[in-house]
Amino acid sequence: MWFAVFLAVQATAIRFWEEPHLARRFGGEYLDYRRHVSRWIPRLSAWTPTE
């Protein structure tokens, strides 16, 4: 049960604190990255930003 609580706290912290912080810090670059990379499921191929 404690593991489920830990995961819920981490998911909430990432969604409501870390992601807005990264968006403020890196701006459009982070928003572009977030649009192309899933939050929880890893990609099978590397993502490369377009210029």
Biopython code that builds the backbone (N, CA, C, O; Angstrom):
import numpy as np
from Bio.PDB.StructureBuilder import StructureBuilder

atoms = [
    (1, "MET", "N", (0.820, -1.191, 0.000)),
    (1, "MET", "CA", (0.000, 0.000, 0.000)),
    (1, "MET", "C", (0.865, 1.256, 0.000)),
    (1, "MET", "O", (0.528, 2.228, -0.676)),
    (2, "TRP", "N", (1.957, 1.259, 0.732)),
    (2, "TRP", "CA", (2.809, 2.447, 0.780)),
    (2, "TRP", "C", (3.402, 2.765, -0.578)),
    (2, "TRP", "O", (3.627, 3.929, -0.911)),
    (3, "PHE", "N", (3.656, 1.715, -1.369)),
    (3, "PHE", "CA", (4.192, 1.936, -2.706)),
    (3, "PHE", "C", (3.178, 2.674, -3.577)),
    (3, "PHE", "O", (3.553, 3.551, -4.354)),
    (4, "ALA", "N", (1.905, 2.327, -3.454)),
    (4, "ALA", "CA", (0.854, 3.006, -4.219)),
    (4, "ALA", "C", (0.751, 4.472, -3.805)),
    (4, "ALA", "O", (0.564, 5.347, -4.650)),
    (5, "VAL", "N", (0.872, 4.735, -2.515)),
    (5, "VAL", "CA", (0.851, 6.117, -2.026)),
    (5, "VAL", "C", (2.057, 6.876, -2.571)),
    (5, "VAL", "O", (1.925, 8.015, -3.017)),
    (6, "PHE", "N", (3.221, 6.255, -2.536)),
    (6, "PHE", "CA", (4.437, 6.873, -3.065)),
    (6, "PHE", "C", (4.269, 7.220, -4.543)),
    (6, "PHE", "O", (4.606, 8.328, -4.962)),
    (7, "LEU", "N", (3.748, 6.277, -5.337)),
    (7, "LEU", "CA", (3.544, 6.536, -6.764)),
    (7, "LEU", "C", (2.552, 7.671, -7.001)),
    (7, "LEU", "O", (2.752, 8.492, -7.896)),
    (8, "ALA", "N", (1.497, 7.721, -6.216)),
    (8, "ALA", "CA", (0.505, 8.786, -6.364)),
    (8, "ALA", "C", (1.109, 10.150, -6.041)),
    (8, "ALA", "O", (0.842, 11.132, -6.734)),
    (9, "VAL", "N", (1.920, 10.208, -4.991)),
    (9, "VAL", "CA", (2.574, 11.473, -4.619)),
    (9, "VAL", "C", (3.552, 11.896, -5.708)),
    (9, "VAL", "O", (3.594, 13.070, -6.078)),
    (10, "GLN", "N", (4.333, 10.963, -6.220)),
    (10, "GLN", "CA", (5.295, 11.279, -7.283)),
    (10, "GLN", "C", (4.586, 11.760, -8.547)),
    (10, "GLN", "O", (4.999, 12.750, -9.150)),
    (11, "ALA", "N", (3.535, 11.075, -8.944)),
    (11, "ALA", "CA", (2.799, 11.466, -10.150)),
    (11, "ALA", "C", (2.215, 12.863, -9.998)),
    (11, "ALA", "O", (2.232, 13.654, -10.941)),
    (12, "THR", "N", (1.700, 13.165, -8.813)),
    (12, "THR", "CA", (1.138, 14.487, -8.560)),
    (12, "THR", "C", (2.224, 15.555, -8.576)),
    (12, "THR", "O", (2.034, 16.624, -9.155)),
    (13, "ALA", "N", (3.352, 15.276, -7.950)),
    (13, "ALA", "CA", (4.452, 16.245, -7.916)),
    (13, "ALA", "C", (4.985, 16.514, -9.313)),
    (13, "ALA", "O", (5.260, 17.661, -9.663)),
    (14, "ILE", "N", (5.130, 15.477, -10.105)),
    (14, "ILE", "CA", (5.646, 15.655, -11.467)),
    (14, "ILE", "C", (4.667, 16.479, -12.291)),
    (14, "ILE", "O", (5.069, 17.411, -12.987)),
    (15, "ARG", "N", (3.405, 16.146, -12.215)),
    (15, "ARG", "CA", (2.395, 16.813, -13.044)),
    (15, "ARG", "C", (2.191, 18.269, -12.651)),
    (15, "ARG", "O", (2.119, 19.133, -13.525)),
    (16, "PHE", "N", (2.096, 18.561, -11.353)),
    (16, "PHE", "CA", (1.697, 19.894, -10.923)),
    (16, "PHE", "C", (2.836, 20.778, -10.445)),
    (16, "PHE", "O", (2.622, 21.974, -10.246)),
    (17, "TRP", "N", (4.048, 20.241, -10.251)),
    (17, "TRP", "CA", (5.173, 21.086, -9.856)),
    (17, "TRP", "C", (6.301, 21.039, -10.879)),
    (17, "TRP", "O", (6.726, 22.082, -11.376)),
    (18, "GLU", "N", (6.787, 19.851, -11.198)),
    (18, "GLU", "CA", (7.979, 19.753, -12.040)),
    (18, "GLU", "C", (7.723, 20.194, -13.480)),
    (18, "GLU", "O", (8.527, 20.937, -14.043)),
    (19, "GLU", "N", (6.626, 19.755, -14.083)),
    (19, "GLU", "CA", (6.373, 20.125, -15.476)),
    (19, "GLU", "C", (6.167, 21.629, -15.659)),
    (19, "GLU", "O", (6.751, 22.190, -16.586)),
    (20, "PRO", "N", (5.374, 22.314, -14.831)),
    (20, "PRO", "CA", (5.280, 23.769, -14.983)),
    (20, "PRO", "C", (6.623, 24.469, -14.738)),
    (20, "PRO", "O", (6.933, 25.462, -15.396)),
    (21, "HIS", "N", (7.410, 23.958, -13.805)),
    (21, "HIS", "CA", (8.733, 24.532, -13.539)),
    (21, "HIS", "C", (9.619, 24.418, -14.783)),
    (21, "HIS", "O", (10.280, 25.385, -15.160)),
    (22, "LEU", "N", (9.634, 23.250, -15.418)),
    (22, "LEU", "CA", (10.436, 23.056, -16.627)),
    (22, "LEU", "C", (9.928, 23.925, -17.773)),
    (22, "LEU", "O", (10.726, 24.442, -18.554)),
    (23, "ALA", "N", (8.615, 24.092, -17.882)),
    (23, "ALA", "CA", (8.053, 24.946, -18.933)),
    (23, "ALA", "C", (8.480, 26.397, -18.733)),
    (23, "ALA", "O", (8.798, 27.083, -19.705)),
    (24, "ARG", "N", (8.493, 26.874, -17.491)),
    (24, "ARG", "CA", (8.953, 28.248, -17.224)),
    (24, "ARG", "C", (10.440, 28.387, -17.494)),
    (24, "ARG", "O", (10.883, 29.403, -18.030)),
    (25, "ARG", "N", (11.211, 27.379, -17.131)),
    (25, "ARG", "CA", (12.664, 27.462, -17.265)),
    (25, "ARG", "C", (13.129, 27.360, -18.716)),
    (25, "ARG", "O", (14.012, 28.108, -19.136)),
    (26, "PHE", "N", (12.538, 26.433, -19.491)),
    (26, "PHE", "CA", (13.019, 26.182, -20.846)),
    (26, "PHE", "C", (12.075, 26.672, -21.942)),
    (26, "PHE", "O", (12.436, 26.647, -23.118)),
    (27, "GLY", "N", (10.891, 27.110, -21.582)),
    (27, "GLY", "CA", (9.970, 27.703, -22.547)),
    (27, "GLY", "C", (9.544, 26.762, -23.662)),
    (27, "GLY", "O", (9.182, 25.609, -23.426)),
    (28, "GLY", "N", (9.597, 27.289, -24.894)),
    (28, "GLY", "CA", (9.122, 26.561, -26.065)),
    (28, "GLY", "C", (9.854, 25.258, -26.321)),
    (28, "GLY", "O", (9.263, 24.300, -26.818)),
    (29, "GLU", "N", (11.137, 25.214, -25.986)),
    (29, "GLU", "CA", (11.901, 23.971, -26.185)),
    (29, "GLU", "C", (11.284, 22.822, -25.390)),
    (29, "GLU", "O", (11.108, 21.718, -25.906)),
    (30, "TYR", "N", (10.958, 23.099, -24.124)),
    (30, "TYR", "CA", (10.372, 22.045, -23.290)),
    (30, "TYR", "C", (8.971, 21.686, -23.773)),
    (30, "TYR", "O", (8.601, 20.512, -23.781)),
    (31, "LEU", "N", (8.195, 22.681, -24.174)),
    (31, "LEU", "CA", (6.845, 22.399, -24.648)),
    (31, "LEU", "C", (6.878, 21.533, -25.902)),
    (31, "LEU", "O", (6.047, 20.638, -26.059)),
    (32, "ASP", "N", (7.830, 21.792, -26.796)),
    (32, "ASP", "CA", (7.997, 20.962, -27.991)),
    (32, "ASP", "C", (8.397, 19.540, -27.597)),
    (32, "ASP", "O", (7.863, 18.568, -28.132)),
    (33, "TYR", "N", (9.330, 19.427, -26.668)),
    (33, "TYR", "CA", (9.769, 18.112, -26.171)),
    (33, "TYR", "C", (8.591, 17.355, -25.558)),
    (33, "TYR", "O", (8.388, 16.174, -25.841)),
    (34, "ARG", "N", (7.820, 18.039, -24.720)),
    (34, "ARG", "CA", (6.694, 17.399, -24.042)),
    (34, "ARG", "C", (5.621, 16.939, -25.033)),
    (34, "ARG", "O", (4.952, 15.930, -24.809)),
    (35, "ARG", "N", (5.466, 17.676, -26.113)),
    (35, "ARG", "CA", (4.499, 17.294, -27.135)),
    (35, "ARG", "C", (4.884, 15.986, -27.831)),
    (35, "ARG", "O", (4.012, 15.248, -28.290)),
    (36, "HIS", "N", (6.183, 15.698, -27.912)),
    (36, "HIS", "CA", (6.653, 14.540, -28.666)),
    (36, "HIS", "C", (7.082, 13.352, -27.804)),
    (36, "HIS", "O", (7.287, 12.258, -28.329)),
    (37, "VAL", "N", (7.218, 13.548, -26.509)),
    (37, "VAL", "CA", (7.699, 12.479, -25.627)),
    (37, "VAL", "C", (6.651, 12.219, -24.545)),
    (37, "VAL", "O", (6.210, 13.140, -23.858)),
    (38, "SER", "N", (6.265, 10.961, -24.406)),
    (38, "SER", "CA", (5.261, 10.578, -23.421)),
    (38, "SER", "C", (5.783, 10.757, -21.996)),
    (38, "SER", "O", (6.982, 10.634, -21.746)),
    (39, "ARG", "N", (4.893, 11.041, -21.087)),
    (39, "ARG", "CA", (5.280, 11.246, -19.694)),
    (39, "ARG", "C", (5.697, 9.945, -19.020)),
    (39, "ARG", "O", (6.673, 9.932, -18.269)),
    (40, "TRP", "N", (4.985, 8.857, -19.267)),
    (40, "TRP", "CA", (5.228, 7.619, -18.530)),
    (40, "TRP", "C", (5.712, 6.460, -19.383)),
    (40, "TRP", "O", (6.423, 5.592, -18.876)),
    (41, "ILE", "N", (5.357, 6.415, -20.643)),
    (41, "ILE", "CA", (5.716, 5.279, -21.500)),
    (41, "ILE", "C", (6.903, 5.680, -22.377)),
    (41, "ILE", "O", (6.791, 6.623, -23.161)),
    (42, "PRO", "N", (8.027, 4.988, -22.262)),
    (42, "PRO", "CA", (9.213, 5.368, -23.039)),
    (42, "PRO", "C", (9.018, 5.126, -24.536)),
    (42, "PRO", "O", (8.267, 4.244, -24.952)),
    (43, "ARG", "N", (9.715, 5.937, -25.328)),
    (43, "ARG", "CA", (9.694, 5.773, -26.790)),
    (43, "ARG", "C", (10.610, 4.621, -27.181)),
    (43, "ARG", "O", (11.576, 4.318, -26.480)),
    (44, "LEU", "N", (10.300, 3.981, -28.304)),
    (44, "LEU", "CA", (11.152, 2.914, -28.810)),
    (44, "LEU", "C", (12.296, 3.471, -29.650)),
    (44, "LEU", "O", (13.308, 2.799, -29.852)),
    (45, "SER", "N", (12.135, 4.698, -30.137)),
    (45, "SER", "CA", (13.200, 5.346, -30.902)),
    (45, "SER", "C", (13.505, 6.698, -30.265)),
    (45, "SER", "O", (12.667, 7.274, -29.571)),
    (46, "ALA", "N", (14.691, 7.185, -30.505)),
    (46, "ALA", "CA", (15.099, 8.463, -29.921)),
    (46, "ALA", "C", (14.338, 9.613, -30.573)),
    (46, "ALA", "O", (14.045, 9.575, -31.768)),
    (47, "TRP", "N", (14.023, 10.631, -29.783)),
    (47, "TRP", "CA", (13.387, 11.827, -30.315)),
    (47, "TRP", "C", (14.473, 12.847, -30.597)),
    (47, "TRP", "O", (15.325, 13.114, -29.749)),
    (48, "THR", "N", (14.437, 13.409, -31.781)),
    (48, "THR", "CA", (15.387, 14.467, -32.125)),
    (48, "THR", "C", (14.601, 15.710, -32.494)),
    (48, "THR", "O", (13.705, 15.648, -33.335)),
    (49, "PRO", "N", (14.923, 16.833, -31.878)),
    (49, "PRO", "CA", (14.187, 18.067, -32.174)),
    (49, "PRO", "C", (14.463, 18.543, -33.596)),
    (49, "PRO", "O", (15.568, 18.381, -34.115)),
    (50, "THR", "N", (13.447, 19.130, -34.215)),
    (50, "THR", "CA", (13.629, 19.715, -35.541)),
    (50, "THR", "C", (13.981, 21.183, -35.382)),
    (50, "THR", "O", (13.520, 21.843, -34.450)),
    (51, "GLU", "N", (14.769, 21.673, -36.262)),
    (51, "GLU", "CA", (15.210, 23.072, -36.170)),
    (51, "GLU", "C", (14.517, 23.923, -37.182)),
    (51, "GLU", "O", (14.765, 25.127, -37.249)),
]
sb = StructureBuilder()
sb.init_structure("model")
sb.init_model(0)
sb.init_chain("A")
sb.init_seg("    ")
for serial, (resi, resn, name, xyz) in enumerate(atoms, 1):
    if name == "N":
        sb.init_residue(resn, " ", resi, " ")
    sb.init_atom(name, np.array(xyz, "f"), 0.0, 1.0, " ", f" {name:<3s}", serial, name[0])
structure = sb.get_structure()
